[in-house]
Amino acid sequence: MDFDPVLLARLQFAFTISFHIIFPSFTIGLSAYIATLGAMWLGTGTERYHQLMRFWTKIFAVSFAMGVVSGIVLSYQFGTNWSRFSLIVGNVVGPLIGYEVLTAFFLEATFLGVLLFGFNKVPPWLYVLSAAVVAAGTAMSAFWILSANSWMQTPAGYEMKDGIAFPTDWLAVIFNPSFPYRFAHMLNAAYLTTGFVVLAVGARYLIAGKHIEEGRTMLRMALGLMAILAPLQLFIGDQHGLNTLKHQPIKVAAMEAHWDGSKPGDFEIFAWPDEKAGVNRFAISIPHGSSLILTHSWDGLFPGLASVPASERPPVKNVFFAFRIMLAIGSFMIAAALFGAFLWWRGTLFDTRWYLRVMAQCWWIGFVAVIAGWMVSESGRQPWIVEGVLRTADAISPVPGATIAVSLTLFVFAYGVVFSFGIYYINRLIAQGPQGPLAEETGHFGSSPITAAHDAGRRAVQKS
Amino acid sequence: MEWYLPVIWAALIGTAVAMYVILDGFDLGIGILFPFARNEGERDQMMRSVAPFWDGNETWLVLGGGGLWVAFPRAYAVVMPALYLPVIVMLLALVFRGVAFEFRTVSHSKTWLNVAFTTGSTLAAFAQGVILGSLIDGIPVRDGAYAGGPLHWATPFALLCGLALVAGYALLGATWLTMKTEGPVAARSRAQAKTLLLVVLTFMAAVSLWTPLAHPRIAERWFSLPNFYFLWPVPAVTALVAFLLWRWLAKGREVPPFLAVIALFLLGYLGLVISNFPYLVPPSLTVWQTAAAPASQIFMLLGTVALLPLILGYTAFIYWLFRGKVREGESYH
């Protein structure tokens, strides 16, 4: 059999990074939420906030472990599958990743230890501070990773010598043209993703009629945040899109499936882009919609896919459909958050069962939106791995396709097992729900949050 | 600048790798020793002794791998494709053991998670030994790229190093348990440490004989004059440390054996550095040939100098916070 090493290496990266990004999108937001709960607990002395903090920390621990182990894989994959990428742009991208490890990873891992096991060993302020440090660490990690990725989209502050990129201006490298937009967009996406998980869990408790007070607190906090962040994401996304139009116009053309740049662009609500013929089939469109969004004028022009040869275009279908999935979920999020806020204002939020039922099922939508968004960004950059600097096909390792096929199979199998178990355990923790006051009552806290939850559950059963 | 910058970086990455080997070494070792525990209570106790630390310990591996890429991209781009399969196996093994660690406490049926934890730990240790061994055995390079096949790493020496590291990590784990636990677990780990010490010394002797015999450059490094006058203390001190370690174990001391095993690891590591410096990818690429642009090395060095003391500081803090022994069937509080 013949294996195409480029395709396999791309598949492997797409698979491992899609798996990985699920966890940071959740843990970035969740750590901030946990730190907020901690601050509210310290500020008000309300025990409920403390219990919620402990509850979400258990879920954080399981997610964080999966994030860590899947992240280690990625940092080595640059070498195993993409050694020429590592070599050619390593001088520039390498230090950004290095700074991530130095500024974020150790911080997160160490203070998570305090957060998980240190409750009875440190004063409350240090305990809550550890939560804040973990949250800052996850955001810092996102800062560097988004900087590295943005440099691959809009490289700046470097020069090429003998086919190798050398840094000339580090500030220009770090704060490259697309970085501020991408960072804001992703960070906000992470908070939104977590917000919908918290909302879903709260709704689930209210429907089931258990942990009512905790569920209400979750609902209020999540909705209060999302009624602001969801509409804000639309604005950030729009700015990000305009920035992309300036630097990577062909990516935008693929997002809109816009072929002919000499005509204004329609916004395709649905279409089947025919990449061979260079037209859209079965299109349902809003005339001049894309021109309005992108150029803010009815007859505004922007480059079309036909302006470059087919070999220079990204895979249009991937980008086009992923963009639509992201947009659909984003619009749904805005509607759900604003409607929820409206119900809250009317005072009927906790009694509107159909709304709670729908929200209880929506825990996953943020994750899908994040993965779809990244697919737009990464597929849309093709055929380049570093826009205008290095082609994806020229970036891979001198490794036979069969070797990559073997490792890809192993990854799919391993991640499949790990992911199923992870979802199962997180679901179980959620089903158990926040426990009554445990540590204070018994002065005992298990070696891991999960054991602690278990022990507390067992005690509760014995008492009744 | 051009000359010493790569040397500083080699020293820094060497430190990160040493930190990793020692810190993750003992918690991988606990996974290797897991099947010898009598019941779940003992296994809980063993796991609790490392629970607050393992995330941080594993991060040193990211720093080692990431650091190699940042500071020596030309070495990274050769070593990773050359050691493709052992690296992937190591990563997957770490994935399984890491999640088994977190999942084990939620699950009702622990058997499979115990198996995953032990297999993952053992396989990760073995793969790391193989990586080390095949690196010492040499990697064929042509035009700055890896020029061997997918199984070039599978040499008898590499497999020997794989077994040696499994035994070494188990020894580290056993002395950690001697120090951090009480009751039957502590007693058994002391007995295990004695056996493992003999096994590890045998492996160390085998590697020390094999490398100079197989590689003339290593023989010349150690046995030519005047090098020999400066280098003979390395094996002599190793023998002394091994002797003290045995005595301390026999006397039932708790903390010194763990420190002695760390010393043993560092001495072995020093021996390998002496054998191979300045090659980063033996037998052809040196630290200077593979270094990143000075601008990149300096940029990263500034961050490292500022942040590494901080990292070491809070790492020390967490070990201090969770000091003391984990008793049988009990946990931290």
HADDOCK unambig.tbl for C-alpha pairs under 7 A between the chains (distance, minus, plus):
assign (segid A and resid 62 and name CA) (segid B and resid 102 and name CA) 6.12 0.50 0.50
assign (segid A and resid 65 and name CA) (segid B and resid 98 and name CA) 6.78 0.50 0.50
assign (segid A and resid 65 and name CA) (segid B and resid 99 and name CA) 6.29 0.50 0.50
assign (segid A and resid 66 and name CA) (segid B and resid 99 and name CA) 6.44 0.50 0.50
assign (segid A and resid 69 and name CA) (segid B and resid 94 and name CA) 6.94 0.50 0.50
assign (segid A and resid 69 and name CA) (segid B and resid 95 and name CA) 5.05 0.50 0.50
assign (segid A and resid 69 and name CA) (segid B and resid 98 and name CA) 6.73 0.50 0.50
assign (segid A and resid 70 and name CA) (segid B and resid 95 and name CA) 6.93 0.50 0.50
assign (segid A and resid 72 and name CA) (segid B and resid 62 and name CA) 6.24 0.50 0.50
assign (segid A and resid 73 and name CA) (segid B and resid 91 and name CA) 5.95 0.50 0.50
assign (segid A and resid 75 and name CA) (segid B and resid 66 and name CA) 6.68 0.50 0.50
assign (segid A and resid 76 and name CA) (segid B and resid 65 and name CA) 6.81 0.50 0.50
assign (segid A and resid 79 and name CA) (segid B and resid 76 and name CA) 6.18 0.50 0.50
assign (segid A and resid 79 and name CA) (segid B and resid 77 and name CA) 5.58 0.50 0.50
assign (segid A and resid 79 and name CA) (segid B and resid 80 and name CA) 4.98 0.50 0.50
assign (segid A and resid 79 and name CA) (segid B and resid 81 and name CA) 6.66 0.50 0.50
assign (segid A and resid 80 and name CA) (segid B and resid 80 and name CA) 4.66 0.50 0.50
assign (segid A and resid 80 and name CA) (segid B and resid 81 and name CA) 4.76 0.50 0.50
assign (segid A and resid 80 and name CA) (segid B and resid 84 and name CA) 5.70 0.50 0.50
assign (segid A and resid 83 and name CA) (segid B and resid 77 and name CA) 4.44 0.50 0.50
assign (segid A and resid 84 and name CA) (segid B and resid 77 and name CA) 6.59 0.50 0.50
assign (segid A and resid 86 and name CA) (segid B and resid 73 and name CA) 6.25 0.50 0.50
assign (segid A and resid 86 and name CA) (segid B and resid 77 and name CA) 6.27 0.50 0.50
assign (segid A and resid 87 and name CA) (segid B and resid 73 and name CA) 5.30 0.50 0.50
assign (segid A and resid 87 and name CA) (segid B and resid 74 and name CA) 5.84 0.50 0.50
assign (segid A and resid 87 and name CA) (segid B and resid 77 and name CA) 5.98 0.50 0.50
assign (segid A and resid 90 and name CA) (segid B and resid 69 and name CA) 6.81 0.50 0.50
assign (segid A and resid 90 and name CA) (segid B and resid 70 and name CA) 6.39 0.50 0.50
assign (segid A and resid 90 and name CA) (segid B and resid 73 and name CA) 5.89 0.50 0.50
assign (segid A and resid 91 and name CA) (segid B and resid 70 and name CA) 6.67 0.50 0.50
assign (segid A and resid 91 and name CA) (segid B and resid 292 and name CA) 5.83 0.50 0.50
assign (segid A and resid 91 and name CA) (segid B and resid 293 and name CA) 6.14 0.50 0.50
assign (segid A and resid 91 and name CA) (segid B and resid 296 and name CA) 5.61 0.50 0.50
assign (segid A and resid 92 and name CA) (segid B and resid 296 and name CA) 6.97 0.50 0.50
assign (segid A and resid 94 and name CA) (segid B and resid 69 and name CA) 6.19 0.50 0.50
assign (segid A and resid 94 and name CA) (segid B and resid 70 and name CA) 4.45 0.50 0.50
assign (segid A and resid 95 and name CA) (segid B and resid 70 and name CA) 5.46 0.50 0.50
assign (segid A and resid 95 and name CA) (segid B and resid 296 and name CA) 6.72 0.50 0.50
assign (segid A and resid 95 and name CA) (segid B and resid 300 and name CA) 5.82 0.50 0.50
assign (segid A and resid 98 and name CA) (segid B and resid 66 and name CA) 5.95 0.50 0.50
assign (segid A and resid 98 and name CA) (segid B and resid 67 and name CA) 6.41 0.50 0.50
assign (segid A and resid 98 and name CA) (segid B and resid 70 and name CA) 6.60 0.50 0.50
assign (segid A and resid 101 and name CA) (segid B and resid 63 and name CA) 6.29 0.50 0.50
assign (segid A and resid 102 and name CA) (segid B and resid 307 and name CA) 6.61 0.50 0.50
assign (segid A and resid 105 and name CA) (segid B and resid 59 and name CA) 6.71 0.50 0.50
assign (segid A and resid 106 and name CA) (segid B and resid 56 and name CA) 5.96 0.50 0.50
assign (segid A and resid 106 and name CA) (segid B and resid 59 and name CA) 6.46 0.50 0.50
assign (segid A and resid 106 and name CA) (segid B and resid 311 and name CA) 6.58 0.50 0.50
assign (segid A and resid 109 and name CA) (segid B and resid 55 and name CA) 5.28 0.50 0.50
assign (segid A and resid 109 and name CA) (segid B and resid 56 and name CA) 4.89 0.50 0.50
assign (segid A and resid 110 and name CA) (segid B and resid 56 and name CA) 5.54 0.50 0.50
assign (segid A and resid 110 and name CA) (segid B and resid 315 and name CA) 6.63 0.50 0.50
assign (segid A and resid 110 and name CA) (segid B and resid 318 and name CA) 6.91 0.50 0.50
assign (segid A and resid 113 and name CA) (segid B and resid 52 and name CA) 4.67 0.50 0.50
assign (segid A and resid 113 and name CA) (segid B and resid 53 and name CA) 6.73 0.50 0.50
assign (segid A and resid 117 and name CA) (segid B and resid 52 and name CA) 6.56 0.50 0.50
assign (segid A and resid 120 and name CA) (segid B and resid 333 and name CA) 5.64 0.50 0.50
assign (segid A and resid 121 and name CA) (segid B and resid 333 and name CA) 6.56 0.50 0.50
assign (segid A and resid 166 and name CA) (segid B and resid 293 and name CA) 6.80 0.50 0.50
assign (segid A and resid 167 and name CA) (segid B and resid 295 and name CA) 6.88 0.50 0.50
assign (segid A and resid 397 and name CA) (segid B and resid 81 and name CA) 6.35 0.50 0.50
assign (segid A and resid 398 and name CA) (segid B and resid 81 and name CA) 6.98 0.50 0.50
assign (segid A and resid 399 and name CA) (segid B and resid 81 and name CA) 6.34 0.50 0.50
assign (segid A and resid 407 and name CA) (segid B and resid 88 and name CA) 6.91 0.50 0.50
assign (segid A and resid 425 and name CA) (segid B and resid 106 and name CA) 6.89 0.50 0.50
assign (segid A and resid 444 and name CA) (segid B and resid 333 and name CA) 6.38 0.50 0.50
assign (segid A and resid 445 and name CA) (segid B and resid 333 and name CA) 6.59 0.50 0.50
assign (segid A and resid 446 and name CA) (segid B and resid 331 and name CA) 5.83 0.50 0.50
assign (segid A and resid 447 and name CA) (segid B and resid 48 and name CA) 5.54 0.50 0.50
assign (segid A and resid 447 and name CA) (segid B and resid 331 and name CA) 5.46 0.50 0.50
assign (segid A and resid 447 and name CA) (segid B and resid 332 and name CA) 6.34 0.50 0.50
assign (segid A and resid 450 and name CA) (segid B and resid 105 and name CA) 5.94 0.50 0.50
assign (segid A and resid 450 and name CA) (segid B and resid 106 and name CA) 5.64 0.50 0.50
assign (segid A and resid 451 and name CA) (segid B and resid 105 and name CA) 5.54 0.50 0.50
assign (segid A and resid 451 and name CA) (segid B and resid 106 and name CA) 6.57 0.50 0.50
